[in-house]
Amino acid sequence: GVFTGLDSGAYVVFVANALDTGCIQSWGSNPVELILEFAPSISSVDAINTTGCSLDNGSIEILFNAGSGLTEFSVDSGLTWSSSNIFENLVAGAYDLAVRNDNGQCESFYIGNPVTISDPGEPAIYNVVINQPASCSALDGAVLLQASGGTAPYEFSLDGVNWQLDSVFLFLPKGSYNPSVRDINLACVNEFGNVDLIPIVDNCPDTTSVIVPAGTVQNICLDTLVGVTAPFASAGECTAVPGPISVTVSPAIACVEISGPPTFYGSDTLCVYHCDGSLPTICDTTYIIAISPPPSDTLYLSIEQGDSLDLCLDNFFLQYDAGTLSSSVFLSEGSASEVLGTELIDNCLSLEANSSFEGQAGYVSVQHCYDNVPGLCDITVFSVTVSGNSCTAYYDGATIQQVLSTCSATPLWCSGLPMDTLADLNFYQNGMLVDPTAVACESDPENFALRIDIGENVFTIEHEASGCKDTVTVVLSSPVPTYMGPTTFEVECETQQLVCLPISYSNQASFIISTQTGNLFPVGCNSMVYFTYSFGGIPGAGLDGPYQVDSWMVNGEDYSGEFLDLQALVDSMNAWNPNGAWALNESSGHIFGGDTEDTYSNTISVTRINDSATGELTFDQVTSFENIGVNLNVGVHELEILHWPSGCTETVTLEVTCTPDPVCDTEILGEDISQELENCESQYSYCTNIPWSDWANYDLLVNGSSYTGVFDTCSTEMVQMVLDTGYYEISFNRLDIVCEGSVALEITCPAEGCKEVFFENAIYSYSADCSSQAETCFDFNVADKPEFSFELNGSPYAGPWLTCSDGNSGISLEAGDHILVAINSNNGCEDELTIRSRCNPAAQDTVLELAYNGSGTLCLDAGNLPGNIVDSWNSCPDESGEFSVVENLGDGCFSFSGVEEGLEQACLVQCDDIGNCDTLFVNVQVTGAPPQPLPVAADDAMMAFNDEESLINLLDNDQVNGLIESISVIDYSGPSVYWLEEDGSLHFVPQVDTCEIDLQETIQYELCNENGCDTAQVIIQIGCLTPETVSGFSPNGDGINDEFTIEDLDMFPNHQLIIYNRWGSQVLKVKDYQNDWRGTWNGADLPDGTYFWYLDTGEGHSKTGWVQIRR
């Protein structure tokens, strides 16, 4: 009763007795229809990327051709399915799209898989600009962060907690900061790393520690901690209450003497200070934590074999009570690992004697420290003897490292045991009983050797008579390091791959590297770049200080200052260039360091202060390599690494591949084809030469448009198109390279079959007005089809025919629906086309004037349309309703009522019963409404400084009298920069070449509300925010240049001037400065040198600069 292999169609089912063929019964539901199920397919995809990293707001919309029944969709390669073709809330990634019928059958995958959703990535800080604070207490440090990537705008932070939109952080004290950036989504945080603000004058208090054993005297020099320059004007102890440990301070040098009492154990905090001779005096404080540790204790114990002993450290071995015991740790288990079992729990020590040992000693060292005194610890040593046995420890569990000296002989390890002990001992190597060789050690012929393998060899030596055991581990390594890197590489064709090997660059002479084609020449690998300055050109080679750095350029910024010796110079270089990590190497005559992200001058100019002798430190860039490597061509290489001193080798197989660039094949579609089908109901399967695996790289066009028909695969796994009869120009464009080509296909069917003449069933045509006819063009020329006759609306039609612009034929018809039939006189085949001819009269404009609270009526002219009017409406209701009310009265008439003075529009449309429509645009003007108040704009005045932004709100003294319609500048012809915001904020940045107080500019602006406009002007007084100052003055009483002067201070009546010395100490602070400072402090002359000034204008602006005193 089962029938298989049936085609689609209708079947009548019967049943009959097997022996009585006359008894036949048909099924009551005959006929049975078998229907062919069609598969859906994906035609195109609309993918939208996420707007930020880590967001899930991407989406995919699948456009598809339906199969049989409803369609289900998937974006995870068919793992899950949805009835919706739109997938939202997607994260960035690759998606494989598929469709199937809702019965779970006919699954089809998208040819363009995978579909990728991208995100804009993370923001990152690519540069940090630092302005160091002037001193330890100064709040003038600054950090500028520059970022890129991700989605702007960014937020910035120096601690990961507090965020701001501004990338500049001002008024910062010294300290360590951790810059971070995040994007507009407040996610995707990216940290830059630590940035340190180091004071230019580093006289911050420092803390150091020193070990002072009881009863000893220790000398400690604080040169690197004291931030002021010797010789000192004063120095001494600043400890509030003297403790048990005393300190003696030298007034001339930065060294102190610390004395510990003979019986004191613990710590004491000492305080010392050093002051220089500047005016005002600058001092630096150093805190010294002196630690006097107790001597270590040794406790001798004896434990019987198999017994244990527990000892708590806080009850037995503490020499003093210094606070809470914070930690106890094993420093060393010594020989106890085999003799004793040891465990340390909660500061208590558990000892257990090993039952396999007798008469041997083990020791354990334990350190216990205190949480309130860092570095203060006590050590206890436990020496334990196990009684009750007499075993000898040969190796005591030691581990011995040995490197293979030659690969030409069996590797041996000299045991250190006499040859005559072989008969008494059993040897186990890695758990297996072995026979030791009888070969004597080469280095010690009286002892015997053991054979070992490369790697770890664990030997257990058992004394046969006593049962005592001992262990030793011998680790044998090859002189050829094992290659652990990747074994396959992919490169661009015609290039080589550099493979780095685990061989030190300095040891390359001991290795020969070859392949099956010969020896290879090794090159440097894992390069390291660093910079040096040679100090041999300094007068006295840096030993005859003090010196003056005249110029050192770092990242375009010039640095200068004094230094005593080379170490002080290095300290200054690190203060100016914190990322440089500069270090002194006196033996080589160089200063090493630098950051590859920074740029440095080729020389550092130096002057010896005592005799003005000059010299230079010269710059050099050094490149070194950590390892060696080899360059390999594309192919498979058997790489042999030979360590020729030992003869040891290692072989590794490496493969280098490349993917060649695609080649343009313009003939990939093949030759032109003319094919006649067996019948006109079938289709033609055109097999291209495009591989299905490469299909995503092609854009296929048919007659100039993208092909949206059925795709399939040929038996050769090539792309196949399924086409109906007709003429086709098929072309392609490659998406990955510049390549295109085309082919012509003409697909026909036998003459006795019916062919389509019109390629559409219905078509619309339009005319500009209803007094003329609409033209319709065909895809053929009537003269080329003599076998056809035509009927129009049931009557024979032989013309007239139009000649269209493309040379094909057409027809001109009046408005209405028309039926055109083409009849083949050879076979009687017919093809029918419905032509829907329409006219759309040109839209007209008119003006309707209404009085306030008045009304009026407009009727559309029905004579403009050929049919009967069936509908009318206002197609733009949103354009009216504020000043007038429109009502549809029917029959093409509308009423209008004026409700408020103003102008708006109505769009009146009417259509007839054959689809033609006419439009009238009505501009409704309502007049006579009560007058409304106008805005009142008042003049403004402001002060602005050259190159600085100033701000004023123009609306503060204006009367808007309603809602603001606009505010704009209507007249300004000056050179300065300005912009006006919608809230009335006017930003102004002067761009002038003068600093005269009487310079003015004028901006005229217009303020408008819904009733009208008014104008006013802004008078801007322009000053120079950078006062002219002298760069130096000589207060020597000769009447010439004796005072520090700043021009045009009368521009700033509320100004304040502050002057600092180079250590950051304030030497002058005055309001309303009269240009009368002669370089004094408290009536005394200050030393010659450079001083820094800060001017607060009192107008919300400030400027800084420097000045030199030279008497």
KAPE-V811009 format. One line per field, one symbol per residue. phi: phi as a letter, one per 20 degrees, with the letter a starting at -180 (. if undefined). psi: psi as a letter, one per 20 degrees, with the letter a starting at -180 (. if undefined). burial: 1 if it has 24 or more other ideal C-beta (glycine too) atoms within 12 Angstrom, else 0. Layout:
BEGIN
phi = ???
psi = ???
burial = ???
END
This chain:
BEGIN
phi = .ddcmeefqdcddccbffedfedcceffdgeedddfedefbeeacdddffeafmeddebcdeebdfdemfddcbdcmnfccceeedddleefrdcdebcbffendlfcdffefeedddcfnefbedbcdddfffbfefddfbcddccbnmdffddcbdcmdecbffedddleefqdccfbccefemclfceeofcdedgfdedffdcccbecggmddddcddgfdfedeffefbbrecffcgdfedcddefdceccddddffdecqcbedccccceefdffdccdcddeeddffffdcdecccfgnecbdceffdcdeeaddpffebccfebeleffdfcecbdclmddddcfffecbmddcccdcdcccfecgneccdcdddddedobbedeeclmfddebdfebdecffccffmdfffegfecddddlndfceffeffffebffddddfcdfoeddddddeffenfcbcbdddddefefffdefdccccfgmcddededfcfffdffeccdbcfdpfdefcfblfcdbdcceefefgmlnddffccfeabeclndedbrebebfffffffffffcgfflfbecffemcddqndfeddcffbdeccfffcmfdabedebdddccecdbcedffqdceedddeffdmeccdceccdcbdfffdfdfdfenefcccdefbfeecdeeeedefgfdffecdddclndgfdeedbcffemdfcddcefqdcddcccfeeceababbdccdccgffeedfeeecebbdcccfbeedeeecddebdgfecffddccdlndgcdpfdedffenfebbdcfgqecddddceffcmfccdcedeecccgffddbddecegmebacccfefffdfeefcbbaeecffecoedbddceenlndcdccedafqcbccdecccdfdneccccedeeddcnfgfdfefcedfccbdcdgmdfdcbefegdddflpefeabbedbaceefdbbdefenfddccfccdccffefcccddccdcdfdrcbcbcdededcdfdffceeabcfdnemdlecedcfmfffcfdfbdccdefenefdbbbelfdlcedmcblndfefgqecddcdefmdncbbcacbddce
psi = jpprkqrqapqppqqqqhhniinppqpijqrppppppqqrqphrpopprqiqqjqlkrqppoprpqcpbrqqqqjlkjgqqqiqjpprlqrpappoqqqrqijjrlppqphjqqppprriaqqqoiqpppoqqhahiqljqqpppprrrboqrrqqqijjgpqqhpjpprlprqapqnqqqqahjkalppqhrqppopqgomkqpqprqqpnqpjrpppppkgihpjrpqqqhqqapjpgoqahpqppppihrlqqppppqhjppbqppqpqqpqajrprqpqqpppooppnqqqqqpppqppqpirrpppphiigjpirnjbpohqpqpgqicjihhgqpqpopljpppppppiiqpjqqqqppppprphinpioqqpppoopppqjrlqpogikkqpppppphqjirppqpohjqqhiihhiqqppokippqoqqjpqphhniiqrqqprrpbpooppopohgijqqqqqpoopqqioqppjaqiqqprqqjrrpoopqlpphijhijqppraiiaqqoqrqqmqpprqqppjhjppjkjilrqrpohpopokippqrrqqgahhhghgghhhhmhihlqqpnhhikqpqbqpiirqqqiqopqpphgjjqqaqpqqqppprqhrrrqpprpappnppopnhhijqqqpppppprqoqqqponijhiarqpopprhriirrpooorjophijhijqopqokiqppjbpqaqrijkrppqoqrqappoprqpphhroprrrqppoprrqhiqpqpgpjqhqqqqqqhriirqqppqrjrphhimiiqrqpokiqqpjaqqqorhjirraqpqrpapqoppppoihjjqqpqppoopqpnqpqqqrpopqqpjrrrpppqoiiiqhappiqqroimhiirhgiqpppoirkjqqqpppiqprpaqqoppqqaijjqqqpppooooprjqqqqqrqopqqrqrpqqpjqpqpqohihjqohlbqpgqpqpiopjrirpqqprhjjpoppoqmrkqkqhjpqqppprpppaiiarqqrqopopproinqprqiqrnmjjjjoliqoqoqkhihnhkrppppqaijjppipoqqlpkljpklrokiqpqqqapqpqpooijjjrqqrarqppo.
burial = 0000000000000000000000000000000000000011111010101111111001110101011000111110000011001010011100111111100001111111101110110111100101111111010111101010011001111100000000101001110011111110101111110011111111111101111111000101111011111101001011100011111011000111111100011111111111110110111111111111110000101010100010101000111101001001010011111111110100101111110111011111111111001011111111111100101011111001010100000011111110000000111010000001000000000011111111001111101000011111110111111010000010000000111111101001001110100001010110000111111001100100111111010100001111111111111111111111010100000111110001011001111100000011111000001011111110001011111001010101010100000000000111000010000100011111110001101111010000101111000001111011110101110100001011101011100000111100001111100100111111110100100111010000000010000000111111111111110100001011101111111000010101000101010101011110101111100001001111010001011111111101111111110111111111111100000000101001011111010111011001010001001110000001010100010111110100100010111111111010111111011111111011001010000001111101101100101111111111110000101011101000011011111111100011101011100
END
